[in-house]
C-alpha cells in the first residue's frame, strides 16, 4: 500500500470519527444530566422529608448531645 493510499484512507475516515465522537459525547452528557437530576431529586426528597414534620415525635431533640465533663 502506498503512502497516498493511507493518507486518502485517513482523510475519508476522519468525518466518521467526528460523527462517532459527537454521538458519544452527546450520550455521555445526557447520562450525566440524568445522574445529576437523580442526585438533586434524592437530596430534595431528603430535605423535604426532614422538614415535613413527619416522624418528629420519634426523634429526640437535640440529635447530638455534647459530651459530659468528667469530674
BELZI-V59279 format. One record per pair of residues at least 12 apart in sequence whose ideal C-beta (glycine too) atoms are under 7 Angstrom apart, sorted by the first residue. I is the first residue (numbers start at 1). J is the second residue. Records with the same first field share a line. If there is no record, write none. Layout:
I = J + J
//
This chain:
none
//
